[in-house]
Amino acid sequence: MAQGAFGSSDAEIDLLVRGMRSGIAVVGFGYIGTVIGAVLADRGWPVTGIDVRQSVVDDINQGKTAVAEPGLSDLVAHSVRNGRLRATTDFSAVAENDFVIVNVGTPLGPDYEPIVDDIKAAAQAVGQHLRPGHVIILKSTVPPDTTETLVRPILEEASGLQAGVDFGLAFCPERLAEGQAIHELTSIPVVVGAVDERSARACATLWRQTLGVDSVIVDDPRTAEMVKLADNLWVDLNVAMANELAKLCDQLGMDALQVIEAANTMPKGGNPVNILRPSMGVGGYCLTKDPWFVNHLGESVGLKLSIPRTSRTVNDTMPAYTYGLLTELLADQGKSIEASRIAVLGIAFKNNTGDCRLTPTKYVVSLLEQSGCQLSVHDPWVAEEEAQTVTSIPLSPDIESAVKDADALVVLAGHREFHKTPLTRLAELAATGCVFLDGRNSFDPAAARAAGFVYKGIGR
Ligand SMILES: NC(=O)c1ccc[n+]([C@@H]2O[C@H](COP(=O)([O-])OP(=O)(O)OC[C@H]3O[C@@H](n4cnc5c(N)ncnc54)[C@H](O)[C@@H]3O)[C@@H](O)[C@H]2O)c1
């Protein structure tokens, strides 16, 4: 009979988790792993982060993290100081922890296929230290069947143990959004797809007692794997629709946000319509790849799907569209881009994060760099090293120096810091008749116009 979380009754697991009488190993301490690990440690659990990158491990053990997520640095510093969070490259730490959460990366390959090499390596290393009673939870975004047909055999062969008999195994997709990750981790229900009922119950108990969230238990891991892809396909397609509506409204001289806000009051299927907001582009580590996972999946079963291609193609047009808007706005002022001074505010892939992975802002910045304009770039969230993945121009240290004498302000990520300087102050610093292109529709058009800017949003 197995010992530990998996081998126990519901009541014993409940007591074990409630009493924090075990530990959690978090394998892959990148963006998601660090958020999960820091929150679980903050909730009182002994957490060991395991990563192959020595620099990540060193940072964590010094109480630091390079992951720029609101509130995360404080959680990491606090949890390391009080001894509840540590990190290592040594997988033998798996042996001491009843729960093992795997969050390694799953990038997109050259033919838009998911690369699962890190998942295989992590499963192999975890399997070598697996003990009866452990519960292994995969959280990386993966194509359906990965848990059952890839991870399970590796774990079983490496450990000599059997999933669903000796140890628990489940897939629980991570559905949080960067920028509000800590809040979402502790508020969104967790979808649980496990290889057996006991694994599912152990996961549900863990999430309830640690994060305070409900679980949605689905039939099996492959269903849970599909849930994550369905969620992200919906988001990407919804934004693509908002972006095409915005282009149409731009041509017709309407405010797309007013249209969307009013359209969203119609109930449909028990909930109101929920059209999301148009923007200068969709980026980041999830929405740029997960629709392609779905497309690849369709091809693997002989289906030619239209939706993932459409959503990706439409959203990929937005950076060039945004650059086109800027050219027109400057031309209306009798100016050309190459003779203008342009201030870009925000280069992260979205508001209130420092993450520049697969950021759509890079395309706009590259077009500006090629145009020969005088360019300044400011982003208070992005570290200098990360910024170099987007632009070779050193970041301006503050918004005022970036904006000084600008013919155009181009907001590519609408960070909350940008709202701290009054618009009237920015207008004073900028050139007269300065264009304000709000690529995230995060400013009030009337306020920007009243301050003296020539304001334009995406679709408004
Ligand atoms: N970033 C997001 O907003 C987000 C949201 C939901 C889901 N996801 C999914 O979560 C997964 C992780 O995403 P992320 O943004 O945290 O990626 P990341 O690249 O920031 O982190 C992955 C970490 O895994 C480590 N790693 C790689 N191979 C390893 C191995 N064999 N053993 C141990 N560690 C290893 C890497 O060094 C890295 O630190 C992906 O599948 C992603 O699609 C991401």
The ligand as a Gaussian input file, in Angstrom:
#p B3LYP/6-31G(d) Opt

LIG

0 1
 N        3.468000      32.460000     -19.031000
 C        2.163000      32.333000     -18.946000
 O        1.424000      33.317000     -18.820000
 C        1.498000      30.991000     -18.958000
 C        0.157000      30.890000     -18.569000
 C       -0.441000      29.650000     -18.540000
 C        0.264000      28.518000     -18.932000
 N        1.568000      28.635000     -19.329000
 C        2.274000      27.415000     -19.705000
 O        3.095000      27.068000     -18.592000
 C        4.323000      26.475000     -19.056000
 C        5.499000      27.232000     -18.480000
 O        5.451000      28.563000     -18.964000
 P        6.433000      29.684000     -18.396000
 O        5.967000      30.972000     -18.973000
 O        6.564000      29.565000     -16.926000
 O        7.810000      29.213000     -19.086000
 P        9.296000      29.623000     -18.657000
 O       10.131000      29.420000     -19.862000
 O        9.273000      30.977000     -18.003000
 O        9.678000      28.559000     -17.538000
 C       10.030000      27.255000     -17.789000
 C       11.140000      26.878000     -16.816000
 O       11.395000      25.490000     -16.917000
 C       12.795000      25.288000     -16.781000
 N       13.132000      23.970000     -17.323000
 C       13.302000      23.598000     -18.618000
 N       13.569000      22.290000     -18.695000
 C       13.573000      21.811000     -17.432000
 C       13.770000      20.532000     -16.853000
 N       14.013000      19.475000     -17.611000
 N       13.712000      20.432000     -15.517000
 C       13.465000      21.501000     -14.715000
 N       13.260000      22.733000     -15.220000
 C       13.305000      22.895000     -16.544000
 C       13.397000      26.457000     -17.525000
 O       14.740000      26.669000     -17.148000
 C       12.456000      27.582000     -17.105000
 O       12.913000      28.245000     -15.948000
 C        4.238000      26.487000     -20.568000
 O        3.770000      25.244000     -21.030000
 C        3.231000      27.572000     -20.862000
 O        2.598000      27.382000     -22.095000
 C        2.202000      29.838000     -19.324000

